[in-house]
Amino acid sequence: MTTAITSCGPLAKTTTSPSNVKLTAVDLMSSIKQKPVIISTNASDNNAAAIDFAIRLFQRCLSTTENTSISPTSVLCALAMTANGAKADTLSQMEDVLGLSVSELNEYFYAYIKSLPSDEKCSMNFANSIWIKDDDNYTIEDIFLQTNADYYGASIYKAAFDSNTLTDMNNWVNTHTDGMVPKIIDKLDDYAVIYLINALAFDGEWLEIYKENMINPGIFTCWSGERRKAEMMHSDEHAYLDDGNATGFIKAYAGGRFAFVALLPNEGLSIEDYVSTLSGQSLTYTLQHKQIEKVKTAIPKFESEYSHDMKDILKEMGMLYAFDENNADFTKLGHSRQGSFFINRVLHKTFISVDERGTRAGAATIVEMAETAIVDKSKTVYLDRPFVYMLIDQRTNLPFFIGTVLEV
């Protein structure tokens, strides 16, 4: 197996495993020289496509009977790394679904990860890794590994793909999501050749923390009509949203870069029908045209976990050949003496907790490659029935977390 790999200086913080991650896998990054990356375009020009993918994926994942919580940014990042190994129609379909060419995705994530702030009270961290089966039957292309190390800061490991490897992968995810996603995968597939993993961790303290007298008992009406007791956090915010089908607000985290967005569908409009009206363009317009106006708000404390195999959803979106062992073309990734490579599973797990101090959110995605102005009158938005929420980067309006609360 060839291992001419490199890492990128500005992303070096994502390539080094923390000292508390004890791995049995062989770290292939220990003696690799770094290569510089030159960005040829303005990566921010691709925000619109990333936002559009986020909304399209969310619409496909939406459940009408339980809370949904996904990190489209995590899914996009893992698939972007994978796309560096695709060719021909397999690549074309992946690019069509993801909304950007593979070179645009590489530059977009390189610039975005590099731009993330390091703030004690509000931080978002990305980590990427590639796990290769230690088997002489497989040859992984140098350029595939090098590109993912350069642009995504990917750590690269060679492992036996046994029970120790399974533990290593889950420990790696657990560490890089700050314990919010303790396990991403239950069993390694017998035919698995390579795993590409993205982990994302967000820990944000509210710009204005809720005081004790701002938290009161309330009632949340669930999707089924059941009324449940909830702790409601009350505050006055000053960014009001109205897209014609829902009203909402923006509440900032410390530092101002990231924010919580809530959208409460109008009375009589179901979550399902409301989400179907969304698009990347409409969401961007709504966020850009927020009204600077006092709005009385109430948010229930909530915690949510989500787990899903994205395979069928991505196939429905048009990514067919990547999952088809007869048609997939990942020859830019590598070669096997026994057959060809294809994507077997895209596992995604998330966790989010919202309380009086702020928000903690973690996500992990693993791609398994197998062989063969202020006004006097206040608005009011009380989230006491099913609503949509997002965690957004206010610089780009990218929703890196999207979810629904149908019950608390």
N, C-alpha and C positions, 0 to 999 in steps of 0.2 A: 504494500500500500504506500503510495507516495504521500508525503506530508509537508510539502513546501508551503508553509502557512505564515501569515503575518498578522500583526495587530496594529491598531491605529492609535497614535499618541493621545489625541484628545479624548478617545473613548477608553483609555486604559483602565479607568475606574470600573468599567463593566466587565473587564476580562479577568480580573484577579479574584479567585474564590476567597471569601472570608476565611480567617484562620479557624473558625469553628466548624467549617464544612470538612468533614473527614471523608475523603474519597478513596476508593480502591482502584478507580479507573486511572489510566496513565494520562497525565496532562501533557498534551502535545505542544503547549504554548511556552514551555519553560525556556527554550533556547531559540526563540524565533525573533528575527529582526523586524522592526516596524516599517511600514510603508506609508508615505504620505498620501492623502486623498485630496484631489482637486475637484471642487464643485463647479460644474460648467453652466449651471442654470440657477435661477433664484428658486430655491426649494419651496419658499412660501407660496409660490404660484400654484403649487399642487395641493394646497389646503382644501380647496373646494372638492377635489376628487376624493380626498381622504374622508371628509365629512359626509359626502354622498355615500361612500361605501359603508360608513358607520350606520347610517339610517337604513340602508337597504338590508344590511345584516340583521339589525335590530328587528325590523319588520318580519323577517323570516323566522326569527327566534321567539317571537312573542307568544306567551302562553296566556290563555284567557281564564285560567283557574288557579294560577299560582304566580308568585313574584318572579319576574325575569330580571336578570342582572348580567350584562356582558361587558367585556372590554373589547370593542371593535379594534382598538389600536393594537392590542396584544395579538389578536387573530391576524390582523393585517401584517404586522411585523414578522410573525412566524412564517406566514405564507410568502412574504416578500423574500425572505432568506431562501426558502425552498425554490422559488421561481428562478433563482440564479442557476439552478441545475436543469431547467426545462428548455426544450427546443420545439420548433415547428408548431403544429396545431396545439400541442399541450401548453406551450408558452403563450400562444395567442389567446387561448381561452382563459388562462390565468390572468393575463393582463386585462382582458375585457371585463372580467368579474371584479378584479381589484381596482380597476379604473385608471391605472397608470402603467407605463412601460416599466420593465424591470430596472432599467437605468434610472428612471425618475424615482422609483421606490427607494433604490439604494441611496440616492442623494437626499431624498426627503427625510429618511430616517437618520442618516448621518447628521444632517443639519439640525434635526429636531432634538435628538438625544444630546448633541453638543450644547444646545441652547438651554437645557433644563437647569433651573437654579438650584443651588444648594442652600436651603434655608432651614434653620433649626426648628421653626414652627410650622413649616409647610414644605414638603419635599415629594418629588416623584422620581423614582429610580427604575431604569430599565436594566435588564440583564438578559443576555442571549448565550446559548450554548449549543454545540453540536456533538453528538455521541455516535461514534463509529464502531461497528462490530469488528473485533479483532479476528480477522479471518482472511487468509491469503486468497480466497476465491473472489474477493472484492477489491477493486481499485477505485479510489475516490480521486477525482480530478483536483490537481493543485489549485487551479484558478477558481474553482468553486469554493474551496476552503479559504483561500486568500481573500476573495471578495467579501465573504461574510465576516471574516476577521477584521478587514479594513473598515467596512462601512457600518457593521453592526456590533463591533467589539466582541464578537463571539468567542467564548472559550471553546476549546476543541479537545475532546477526550477520546481515547481508544479503550474499549472495554470488552469483556467477555460476553456481555449480555446474559448474565446469570442473575441469581438472586442478589448478589452484591451490587451489580449494576442497577437493578431496580431500586435498591435502597439508596444508592448514590444519587440517582436522578431525583427521587423524591426528597432527599435531604437538600439537594441543590435548590429545588423549587421552594421548599420550606424556608430556607435561609433567605433567598432573594425575594420572597414575598413577605418577609418579616413574620413568618409563622401563620399568615392568614390563609395560605393554601398549603396545608401540611403534606398533601399527597396529590399528585397529578395523574398517576397511572397505577393500576392494580396488578397488571401482568404484562410482561414483554411478549410480543407475538413471536412465535417460533421462527417466522420467516422475516422478521425485522432486520434491517441492515443498517439503518441510520435514523436517529431521532434529532429533530431540530426543536429547541425549546425557547420560548420567550417567557420571561417573568416580569411583572410590573407591580410596584408597590407605591401606594400613595398614602401619605399621612399628613393631614392638614388640620391645623387648629383654626377655628373661626376667627375672622378679623375682630369680631366682637363676640366674646363667649357669653352664652346664656347664664344669667344669674339665677339663683335659687327661686326668686320671686317671679321669674319669667316662665317657670315650668309648672303646669297645672294639669290635673286629671282631665281627660276628655274622652270622647267617643269617636272611634273610627268605624265607618260603615264599609264592610268588606264587599268584594265583588258579588258574593252570594246574597247580600242583604243582611248578613249577620252583623250585629253591632257589638264591637269589642272595646273594652277599656284601653286607653292609650295615654301615655305621658306626652302632652303636647307642649312644644317649645315655642313661645310667643316672642315676636320681635317686630320692630318697624324697620322695613327695608326701603330702599330708594331707587330701585330699578324694576319697573313694572313691565310685564310682557303681555301682549294680546295679539294672537295670530288669527283671530276670528273664530276659531274653534275651541280655544282654550285660553285661560288667563294664567299668569304665573309671575315669577320673580327670580331675581338673581341675588344670591348671598355669597359674599366674598370670603375667601380664606386669607389667613395672614400673608402679607406680602402683596396681595392683589392679583397675582398672576393667575391663580386658579379660583374657580367658583362653583357653587352648587346652583343648579338651575332646576326649578320646579314648574311643571305645566299641568294644570288641572283642567281636564276637558269640561266643556260647558254641560250644564245639567241636561240629562237625556241623551248625551252622546257617550257611547261606551268607549272603553280604552282601545278595544280592537278597531273600532271605526275611526277613532281619533288618530291612532298611529298610522293607519292607512293613508291619511291625508298628508303626512309628513314627507319631506324630501330634503336633501342636503341644501338645496337652494332656498327653500322656504324657511328652514331652521336658521340658516345664516342671516337671512333678511330679518327675521324676528329678533335675533340677538343683536344685530347691528342697529335696529330701530327700537331699542328699549326706551321706555318712557321714564325720564328722571322725575319720579313722582312718589310720594309717600305711599307705602302699601303695608297694611297690617298683615302679618303672616303667622301661621302656625304650622310647625313641622312635627310629625310624630317621631319619637325615638324609634328606630328600627334597625334590624340586623337581618341580612339576607345572604344565603349561599346558593350557588347555581353550578350545575355541571351538565355538560352536553357534548356529544360527538357531533361536530359540525359537518361531517361527511355528506349526509343527504341534503343538508341546507345548501352547501356549496355546489353540489351537483345540480340542484334545482335552479341555482343562480346562473348556471352555464358552465361550470368548471367540470366537464365530463371526463375528458381524456386523462386528466391527472390521476383519477381514481380507477382507471380501466387498465388492468394488467396487460391487455392485448394491444392497447393503443397509446399508453403513456410513453412519452419520450423524455427521459431524464438523463440522456447520455452526456450532457454537460456536467452532471453531478458525478457520474462514475459509471463503471461497468462491472458486470458479474460474469463469471464463467458458467453460471447455472441458469441465468435468465435476465430479465430486465427489471428496472425499478419502477414502482408506482406508489402513490400515497394510499396507505391503508386506513389510517384514522387521523382525525384532527380533533384532539381532545381539548376541551376548554373548561376551566373552573374559575369561579370568582367568589369573593367574599367582600361584603361591605357592611360597615357599622356606622350609624349616624347618631350622635348624642349631643349633649350640651356643650362639650368641648370642641367637637369638630367631627372629622370623618377619617376613617381608616378603610382603605380599599386595596385588595390584592387580586391579581389575576395571573393565570398561567395558561399558555397554549403550547401543546406539543404536537408536532407533525411527525407521524410515524411512517417512515418509508419502508416498504416491504419489497421483496423481490417479486418475478412473474407478477327740564326746569321744574321746581317744587310748586305744587298747587295746594290750596287749602283743604280740599276734600280728599280724604284718604280712600284708597282702594283697599279691598280685603280679599285675601286668598288664604283660606284655611284648608290645609290638606287633610281633611277628615273623611275622605272617600278616595277610591282608587285614583292614582296620579302617576305621571311619568316624571322621572328625574334624570339629570345628567350631571356629570362632573366635567367641566369644560376648562380648556386653556383659553383664558380671555384674550391672549395675544393673537391666537389663530382661530378661535371659536371651535376648535376640534373637541368633540365629545369623546374623551378617552374612557369614560364609563357611561352606560345608558341602562336604565332599568325602569321597572314599574313596581309600585307597591299596591297590591290588590288586597292584602291583609296584613295585619300586624300581630 
